[in-house]
Amino acid sequence: MSVIKNETYKMTTREHHTKATGSAFDTTRLGKNGSLVRAGAHTMSSSPVAESAFGSSRQFRRGTAKRPSPLVKGAGSGGTVNRAAVTARAAAAEGKQEERGPPKANAFKRRPNPPNSELRRFYERGDLPLNIDHSGVKSKLQWKVEISKLDYHHYLPIFMDGLRENEEPYRFIAEQGVYDLLQRGHGSKVLPVIPQLIIPLKNALNTRDKKVLVRVFKIIQALVTCGDLIGEALVPYYRQLLPVFNIFKSKNVSIGDNIDYSQQKRENLGELIEETLQKLEETGGEDAFINIKYMIPTYE
């Protein structure tokens, strides 16, 4: 006769990070006040403002400027350089620059990218008609319905908003989902949705994250080439999209005669931006170049 041991088990409930979805797989974490920072939000600098930077606060005195002394024969250095004097002047100038120098602009610094995209919310609720197929060498999306029957006005902005995700599987779902919708769908279904795609693309670009930027630039190239008139439909929205292009346009890798392995993966920001701008000009019609030139003066 077997004896059953009395064991006590402590049952605990899984903690939900958000009350909106109520999913056990929810990884969205809220901030201190129960809200998240807006994606790509700009934070004001806390450095003190130098009053000397404004002309109205500057004070000048007459007669205090030193006039250059005239050259006198025999008083020169004969072409030689006084190393001690040069070092002293450089040290003094460096000290003054450290004291009076303006704060860094942090133009290339990554901005907040909270995990609150629409794609994450819809996927955790199970509202997306797809599954991830891991049977092959590479993962792919297995759609439960035909892509041509989907409502692009509803689903394409959701997948575009997920392009700023860096966490798996949201990153893969967003990127592969956009490619599937653009490649298998018709350009006539994508064209009416262009105005709804601007804000998700702008939020992804404003994060200024290198991985997100590379992803978005490739998506824009696929977007303008998936159908006719899509490139022309993007021209009125260049002012929302191209400022980040202008910031990172000069971010090229200078490696001399070494091998750039990122070239094969198309991860060089400078070259990728130049390639994307050329695609925008080719598909944007006759007004594309002048609008690109207005936002990016160095583009040729």
DRENDO-1510 file (C-alpha; in Angstrom, 1 decimal, always signed):
<recs>
REC; n; res; u; v; w
REC; 1; MET; +0.0; +0.0; +0.0 .
REC; 2; SER; +1.5; +3.3; -1.1 .
REC; 3; VAL; +1.7; +6.3; +1.2 .
REC; 4; ILE; +0.8; +9.7; -0.3 .
REC; 5; LYS; +2.9; +12.5; +1.2 .
REC; 6; ASN; +1.2; +15.7; +2.2 .
REC; 7; GLU; +2.8; +18.5; +0.2 .
REC; 8; THR; +1.7; +22.1; +0.1 .
REC; 9; TYR; +1.9; +24.2; -3.1 .
REC; 10; LYS; +1.8; +27.9; -3.3 .
REC; 11; MET; -0.2; +29.1; -6.2 .
REC; 12; THR; +0.7; +32.5; -7.6 .
REC; 13; THR; -0.9; +34.5; -10.3 .
REC; 14; ARG; +1.1; +35.9; -13.2 .
REC; 15; GLU; +1.6; +39.6; -13.1 .
REC; 16; HIS; +0.2; +41.6; -16.0 .
REC; 17; HIS; +2.3; +44.6; -17.0 .
REC; 18; THR; -0.5; +46.4; -18.6 .
REC; 19; LYS; -4.2; +46.4; -17.9 .
REC; 20; ALA; -5.1; +47.0; -21.6 .
REC; 21; THR; -4.2; +43.7; -23.1 .
REC; 22; GLY; -4.4; +41.3; -20.1 .
REC; 23; SER; -2.1; +38.9; -21.9 .
REC; 24; ALA; +0.3; +36.5; -20.2 .
REC; 25; PHE; +2.8; +37.2; -22.9 .
REC; 26; ASP; +2.6; +41.0; -22.5 .
REC; 27; THR; +6.1; +42.5; -22.2 .
REC; 28; THR; +5.0; +46.1; -22.3 .
REC; 29; ARG; +6.2; +48.0; -19.2 .
REC; 30; LEU; +4.8; +51.3; -18.2 .
REC; 31; GLY; +6.7; +54.2; -16.7 .
REC; 32; LYS; +6.5; +55.7; -13.2 .
REC; 33; ASN; +3.3; +57.6; -13.9 .
REC; 34; GLY; +1.6; +54.8; -15.7 .
REC; 35; SER; +2.5; +56.2; -19.1 .
REC; 36; LEU; +5.3; +55.8; -21.7 .
REC; 37; VAL; +7.4; +58.4; -23.4 .
REC; 38; ARG; +6.4; +59.2; -26.9 .
REC; 39; ALA; +8.6; +57.4; -29.5 .
REC; 40; GLY; +11.3; +59.8; -30.8 .
REC; 41; ALA; +10.5; +62.4; -28.2 .
REC; 42; HIS; +12.9; +65.3; -27.9 .
REC; 43; THR; +14.1; +66.2; -24.4 .
REC; 44; MET; +15.1; +69.8; -23.6 .
REC; 45; SER; +18.7; +70.4; -22.6 .
REC; 46; SER; +19.2; +71.1; -18.9 .
REC; 47; SER; +22.5; +73.0; -19.4 .
REC; 48; PRO; +22.5; +76.7; -18.4 .
REC; 49; VAL; +22.1; +79.2; -21.2 .
REC; 50; ALA; +25.2; +81.4; -21.8 .
REC; 51; GLU; +24.0; +85.0; -21.7 .
REC; 52; SER; +26.9; +86.1; -23.9 .
REC; 53; ALA; +25.4; +84.2; -26.8 .
REC; 54; PHE; +22.8; +87.0; -27.2 .
REC; 55; GLY; +23.8; +90.3; -28.6 .
REC; 56; SER; +21.5; +92.4; -26.3 .
REC; 57; SER; +23.4; +91.1; -23.2 .
REC; 58; ARG; +26.9; +91.8; -24.4 .
REC; 59; GLN; +28.8; +94.7; -22.9 .
REC; 60; PHE; +31.6; +96.5; -24.7 .
REC; 61; ARG; +33.9; +99.2; -23.5 .
REC; 62; ARG; +35.5; +101.7; -25.8 .
REC; 63; GLY; +39.3; +101.8; -25.9 .
REC; 64; THR; +39.8; +98.3; -24.4 .
REC; 65; ALA; +40.7; +96.6; -27.7 .
REC; 66; LYS; +44.4; +96.0; -28.1 .
REC; 67; ARG; +45.9; +97.4; -31.3 .
REC; 68; PRO; +48.5; +95.3; -33.1 .
REC; 69; SER; +52.0; +96.6; -32.5 .
REC; 70; PRO; +53.9; +97.7; -35.6 .
REC; 71; LEU; +56.7; +95.5; -36.8 .
REC; 72; VAL; +60.1; +96.6; -35.7 .
REC; 73; LYS; +63.4; +95.5; -37.3 .
REC; 74; GLY; +65.2; +92.9; -35.3 .
REC; 75; ALA; +62.2; +92.2; -33.0 .
REC; 76; GLY; +61.0; +89.1; -34.9 .
REC; 77; SER; +61.7; +85.5; -34.3 .
REC; 78; GLY; +63.5; +84.9; -37.6 .
REC; 79; GLY; +61.0; +82.3; -38.8 .
REC; 80; THR; +61.5; +80.1; -35.8 .
REC; 81; VAL; +58.6; +78.9; -33.7 .
REC; 82; ASN; +58.5; +79.4; -30.0 .
REC; 83; ARG; +57.1; +76.0; -28.9 .
REC; 84; ALA; +56.6; +77.1; -25.3 .
REC; 85; ALA; +54.5; +80.1; -26.3 .
REC; 86; VAL; +52.4; +78.0; -28.8 .
REC; 87; THR; +51.7; +75.4; -26.1 .
REC; 88; ALA; +50.7; +78.0; -23.6 .
REC; 89; ARG; +48.3; +79.7; -26.0 .
REC; 90; ALA; +46.8; +76.3; -27.0 .
REC; 91; ALA; +46.3; +75.4; -23.3 .
REC; 92; ALA; +44.7; +78.7; -22.5 .
REC; 93; ALA; +42.4; +78.5; -25.5 .
REC; 94; GLU; +41.4; +74.9; -24.6 .
REC; 95; GLY; +40.6; +76.0; -21.1 .
REC; 96; LYS; +38.5; +78.9; -22.3 .
REC; 97; GLN; +36.7; +76.6; -24.7 .
REC; 98; GLU; +35.8; +74.1; -22.0 .
REC; 99; GLU; +34.4; +76.9; -19.9 .
REC; 100; ARG; +32.5; +78.8; -22.5 .
REC; 101; GLY; +31.8; +76.1; -25.0 .
REC; 102; PRO; +28.1; +75.4; -25.9 .
REC; 103; PRO; +26.6; +72.0; -24.8 .
REC; 104; LYS; +26.5; +69.2; -27.3 .
REC; 105; ALA; +23.5; +69.0; -29.7 .
REC; 106; ASN; +23.4; +65.2; -29.5 .
REC; 107; ALA; +22.0; +65.1; -33.1 .
REC; 108; PHE; +23.0; +61.5; -33.5 .
REC; 109; LYS; +22.0; +60.3; -30.1 .
REC; 110; ARG; +19.3; +57.7; -29.9 .
REC; 111; ARG; +15.9; +58.9; -28.7 .
REC; 112; PRO; +13.3; +57.1; -26.6 .
REC; 113; ASN; +11.8; +54.1; -28.2 .
REC; 114; PRO; +9.2; +52.7; -25.8 .
REC; 115; PRO; +7.7; +49.2; -26.4 .
REC; 116; ASN; +4.2; +50.5; -27.0 .
REC; 117; SER; +3.7; +50.0; -30.8 .
REC; 118; GLU; +0.3; +49.1; -32.2 .
REC; 119; LEU; +1.8; +45.9; -33.7 .
REC; 120; ARG; +2.8; +44.7; -30.2 .
REC; 121; ARG; -0.6; +45.4; -28.8 .
REC; 122; PHE; -2.5; +43.7; -31.6 .
REC; 123; TYR; -0.2; +40.6; -31.6 .
REC; 124; GLU; -0.5; +40.1; -27.9 .
REC; 125; ARG; -4.2; +40.2; -28.1 .
REC; 126; GLY; -4.2; +37.7; -31.0 .
REC; 127; ASP; -5.8; +40.1; -33.5 .
REC; 128; LEU; -3.3; +39.5; -36.3 .
REC; 129; PRO; -4.3; +36.8; -38.8 .
REC; 130; LEU; -0.8; +35.1; -38.9 .
REC; 131; ASN; +1.5; +32.7; -37.3 .
REC; 132; ILE; +5.3; +32.4; -37.3 .
REC; 133; ASP; +6.5; +29.3; -39.3 .
REC; 134; HIS; +9.8; +27.9; -37.9 .
REC; 135; SER; +9.9; +24.8; -40.0 .
REC; 136; GLY; +12.3; +26.0; -42.7 .
REC; 137; VAL; +15.9; +27.3; -42.6 .
REC; 138; LYS; +14.5; +30.8; -42.2 .
REC; 139; SER; +11.4; +31.8; -40.3 .
REC; 140; LYS; +8.5; +33.1; -42.3 .
REC; 141; LEU; +5.0; +34.3; -41.7 .
REC; 142; GLN; +2.1; +31.9; -42.2 .
REC; 143; TRP; -1.0; +34.0; -43.1 .
REC; 144; LYS; -4.4; +32.6; -42.1 .
REC; 145; VAL; -6.2; +34.5; -45.0 .
REC; 146; GLU; -5.1; +35.6; -48.4 .
REC; 147; ILE; -3.2; +38.8; -48.3 .
REC; 148; SER; -5.1; +40.3; -51.2 .
REC; 149; LYS; -8.3; +40.1; -49.1 .
REC; 150; LEU; -6.9; +42.0; -46.2 .
REC; 151; ASP; -8.0; +45.5; -45.4 .
REC; 152; TYR; -4.8; +47.5; -46.1 .
REC; 153; HIS; -6.2; +50.6; -44.4 .
REC; 154; HIS; -6.3; +48.7; -41.1 .
REC; 155; TYR; -3.3; +46.3; -41.2 .
REC; 156; LEU; -0.5; +48.2; -43.1 .
REC; 157; PRO; -0.3; +51.1; -40.7 .
REC; 158; ILE; -0.1; +48.6; -37.8 .
REC; 159; PHE; +2.8; +46.7; -39.3 .
REC; 160; MET; +4.5; +50.1; -40.2 .
REC; 161; ASP; +4.2; +51.2; -36.6 .
REC; 162; GLY; +6.0; +48.0; -35.5 .
REC; 163; LEU; +9.2; +48.8; -37.6 .
REC; 164; ARG; +10.7; +50.6; -34.6 .
REC; 165; GLU; +10.6; +47.4; -32.5 .
REC; 166; ASN; +13.9; +45.8; -31.7 .
REC; 167; GLU; +12.6; +43.0; -29.6 .
REC; 168; GLU; +11.7; +39.6; -31.1 .
REC; 169; PRO; +9.3; +38.4; -32.4 .
REC; 170; TYR; +7.8; +41.8; -32.9 .
REC; 171; ARG; +10.7; +43.1; -35.1 .
REC; 172; PHE; +10.5; +40.0; -37.4 .
REC; 173; ILE; +6.7; +40.2; -37.6 .
REC; 174; ALA; +6.7; +43.9; -38.5 .
REC; 175; GLU; +9.4; +43.8; -41.1 .
REC; 176; GLN; +8.3; +40.6; -42.8 .
REC; 177; GLY; +4.7; +41.6; -42.6 .
REC; 178; VAL; +5.3; +44.9; -44.4 .
REC; 179; TYR; +7.3; +43.1; -47.1 .
REC; 180; ASP; +4.6; +40.5; -47.6 .
REC; 181; LEU; +1.9; +43.2; -47.8 .
REC; 182; LEU; +3.9; +45.2; -50.3 .
REC; 183; GLN; +5.0; +42.3; -52.5 .
REC; 184; ARG; +1.9; +40.2; -52.6 .
REC; 185; GLY; -0.6; +43.1; -52.7 .
REC; 186; HIS; -1.3; +45.4; -55.6 .
REC; 187; GLY; +0.0; +49.0; -55.8 .
REC; 188; SER; -3.6; +50.1; -56.1 .
REC; 189; LYS; -4.3; +48.9; -52.5 .
REC; 190; VAL; -1.2; +50.6; -51.1 .
REC; 191; LEU; -1.6; +54.0; -52.8 .
REC; 192; PRO; -4.8; +55.1; -50.8 .
REC; 193; VAL; -3.1; +54.2; -47.5 .
REC; 194; ILE; +0.0; +56.5; -48.0 .
REC; 195; PRO; -1.3; +59.3; -45.7 .
REC; 196; GLN; -1.8; +56.8; -42.8 .
REC; 197; LEU; +1.8; +55.6; -43.1 .
REC; 198; ILE; +3.6; +58.9; -42.6 .
REC; 199; ILE; +3.2; +59.1; -38.8 .
REC; 200; PRO; +4.5; +55.5; -38.2 .
REC; 201; LEU; +7.5; +56.1; -40.5 .
REC; 202; LYS; +8.2; +59.5; -38.9 .
REC; 203; ASN; +8.1; +58.0; -35.4 .
REC; 204; ALA; +10.5; +55.2; -36.4 .
REC; 205; LEU; +12.9; +57.7; -38.0 .
REC; 206; ASN; +12.8; +60.0; -35.0 .
REC; 207; THR; +14.1; +57.2; -32.7 .
REC; 208; ARG; +17.5; +57.7; -34.5 .
REC; 209; ASP; +18.4; +54.1; -33.7 .
REC; 210; LYS; +20.8; +52.8; -36.4 .
REC; 211; LYS; +19.1; +49.4; -36.6 .
REC; 212; VAL; +15.7; +51.0; -37.0 .
REC; 213; LEU; +16.9; +53.5; -39.5 .
REC; 214; VAL; +18.4; +50.8; -41.7 .
REC; 215; ARG; +15.1; +48.9; -41.6 .
REC; 216; VAL; +13.0; +51.9; -42.4 .
REC; 217; PHE; +15.2; +53.0; -45.4 .
REC; 218; LYS; +14.9; +49.6; -47.0 .
REC; 219; ILE; +11.1; +49.6; -46.4 .
REC; 220; ILE; +10.8; +53.0; -48.1 .
REC; 221; GLN; +12.7; +51.7; -51.1 .
REC; 222; ALA; +10.3; +48.7; -51.3 .
REC; 223; LEU; +7.3; +51.0; -50.8 .
REC; 224; VAL; +8.1; +53.4; -53.7 .
REC; 225; THR; +8.8; +50.5; -56.1 .
REC; 226; CYS; +5.8; +48.3; -55.3 .
REC; 227; GLY; +3.4; +50.3; -57.5 .
REC; 228; ASP; +2.9; +53.3; -59.8 .
REC; 229; LEU; +2.3; +56.8; -58.4 .
REC; 230; ILE; +3.4; +55.8; -54.9 .
REC; 231; GLY; +6.6; +57.8; -55.2 .
REC; 232; GLU; +4.7; +60.9; -56.3 .
REC; 233; ALA; +2.2; +60.5; -53.4 .
REC; 234; LEU; +5.1; +60.7; -51.0 .
REC; 235; VAL; +6.4; +64.1; -52.3 .
REC; 236; PRO; +4.1; +66.2; -50.1 .
REC; 237; TYR; +5.4; +64.4; -47.0 .
REC; 238; TYR; +9.1; +65.0; -47.6 .
REC; 239; ARG; +9.2; +67.6; -44.9 .
REC; 240; GLN; +8.1; +65.0; -42.3 .
REC; 241; LEU; +10.5; +62.3; -43.5 .
REC; 242; LEU; +13.7; +63.9; -44.9 .
REC; 243; PRO; +15.0; +65.8; -41.9 .
REC; 244; VAL; +16.5; +62.6; -40.4 .
REC; 245; PHE; +17.9; +61.8; -43.9 .
REC; 246; ASN; +19.8; +65.1; -43.8 .
REC; 247; ILE; +21.2; +64.4; -40.3 .
REC; 248; PHE; +22.6; +60.9; -41.1 .
REC; 249; LYS; +23.5; +61.5; -44.8 .
REC; 250; SER; +27.2; +62.0; -44.0 .
REC; 251; LYS; +27.5; +58.9; -41.7 .
REC; 252; ASN; +29.8; +56.9; -44.0 .
REC; 253; VAL; +32.5; +54.5; -42.8 .
REC; 254; SER; +36.0; +55.6; -43.6 .
REC; 255; ILE; +38.1; +52.4; -43.5 .
REC; 256; GLY; +40.7; +53.1; -46.2 .
REC; 257; ASP; +41.6; +50.0; -48.2 .
REC; 258; ASN; +40.0; +47.6; -45.7 .
REC; 259; ILE; +37.0; +45.4; -46.4 .
REC; 260; ASP; +33.6; +46.8; -45.4 .
REC; 261; TYR; +31.5; +43.7; -44.5 .
REC; 262; SER; +28.4; +45.9; -43.8 .
REC; 263; GLN; +28.2; +46.7; -47.5 .
REC; 264; GLN; +26.9; +43.3; -48.3 .
REC; 265; LYS; +24.2; +43.6; -45.6 .
REC; 266; ARG; +23.5; +47.2; -46.7 .
REC; 267; GLU; +23.9; +48.6; -43.3 .
REC; 268; ASN; +26.1; +51.6; -44.1 .
REC; 269; LEU; +23.8; +54.5; -43.3 .
REC; 270; GLY; +25.4; +57.1; -45.7 .
REC; 271; GLU; +25.2; +54.8; -48.8 .
REC; 272; LEU; +21.7; +53.5; -47.9 .
REC; 273; ILE; +20.4; +57.1; -47.5 .
REC; 274; GLU; +21.9; +58.0; -50.9 .
REC; 275; GLU; +20.3; +55.0; -52.5 .
REC; 276; THR; +17.0; +55.7; -51.0 .
REC; 277; LEU; +17.0; +59.3; -52.1 .
REC; 278; GLN; +17.8; +58.2; -55.7 .
REC; 279; LYS; +14.8; +55.9; -55.6 .
REC; 280; LEU; +12.6; +58.8; -54.3 .
REC; 281; GLU; +13.8; +61.0; -57.1 .
REC; 282; GLU; +13.3; +58.3; -59.8 .
REC; 283; THR; +9.7; +57.5; -58.7 .
REC; 284; GLY; +8.7; +61.0; -57.4 .
REC; 285; GLY; +8.1; +62.7; -60.7 .
REC; 286; GLU; +9.3; +66.1; -61.9 .
REC; 287; ASP; +8.8; +67.8; -58.5 .
REC; 288; ALA; +10.8; +65.2; -56.5 .
REC; 289; PHE; +14.3; +66.6; -57.0 .
REC; 290; ILE; +13.5; +70.2; -56.1 .
REC; 291; ASN; +11.7; +69.1; -52.9 .
REC; 292; ILE; +14.6; +66.8; -51.9 .
REC; 293; LYS; +17.1; +69.6; -52.6 .
REC; 294; TYR; +15.1; +71.9; -50.4 .
REC; 295; MET; +15.3; +69.6; -47.4 .
REC; 296; ILE; +18.8; +68.2; -48.2 .
REC; 297; PRO; +20.9; +70.9; -49.8 .
REC; 298; THR; +23.9; +68.5; -50.2 .
REC; 299; TYR; +22.0; +66.1; -52.4 .
REC; 300; GLU; +23.0; +66.0; -56.0 .
</recs>
